[in-house]
Amino acid sequence: MLNDLIEKRKKVLAESEQHKDRRNELNALASKNARERNTLNGQTREFVEEAQQHKEQRDKINEEVQALKDQRNDYNDKANALFEEIESFKREHGNLQNRGIKELQKQIEHLEFKQQTEVYSTDKERELIEKIKQLKAAAKDQEAELEQNKEMRTKLTDAREFRRLASEIHKDVTEKAEAAQQHHDLMVESYRKADKSREEADQAHQQFVEAQEAADEEHKQFIACQKELRDYDKVISGLRKKTKKTKVTKEQKAVRKEAERVFQQFRDGEKITTDDLLLLQRAKLI
């Protein structure tokens, strides 16, 4: 029975070591997943901060763009008002069949914008440039006619200046709008990266939880094996003590029996040896 228990204890001990090793492996894996999760969460925070910075820059520039647009529109409104007065003067004193300066300016601006933003063949672009040239010549002719009138010359000069200022501001509007769009694109990209790293962090966290739960289960199994080993140790220790006590009792009985035999010889007058005397002392017969 004792040998059977010892063999079973060996099996439980091996199982306990397996659970301990597996638990340690899973705890190491959980720690690795936790580090990856924390790193990814840190990256997510950085991407969100970058996105927020780009958003603030975009919003700030958009506010500047709006202020410039208001200023540009104000100059255009002033120019338009003067051109309206000039057109009224022309209708009263000039040839009504001629296109107005205001209309010519709008047409020129429209064609110049198309030239800057659209792609044309060489022939088409040459044709467009020629058209702009003709419109500018027509506007110049009408302006030359108007400049003969001092009052109209002053209004025309002011209208041109307002148009020039509006055009300069429009350049700033375009540049700042492009800068705002760049910050917007960078903001969107940063948020996209944040979403990706957040998703990866969530996956790493899920893997951490699974590894940790598996490690906890292995630890429970390890603790159960340790308890079973202690139970085996108690039973085996008890059996060993009992076996040892039984062996000692048998030896004592054997010694007593031999001592009684020697003592009987002594009583019968037979000679006994020194060892016999020691045996009788050990058995407390003398």
Secondary structure, 3 states (H helix, E strand, C coil): CHHHHHHHHHHHHHHHHHHHHHHHHHHHHHHHHHHHHHHHHHHHHHHHHHHHHHHHHHHHHHHHHHHHHHHHHHHHHHHHHHHHHHHHHHHHHCCCCCCCHHHHHHHHHHHHHHHHHCCCCHHHHHHHHHHHHHHHHHHHHHHHHHCCCHHHHHHHHHHHHHHHHHHHHHHHHHHHHHHHHHHHHHHHHHHHHHHHHHHHHHHHHHHHHHHHHHHHHHHHHHHHHHHHHHHHHHHHHHHHHHHHHHHHHHHHHHHHHHHHHHHHHHHCCCCCCHHHHHHHHHCCCC
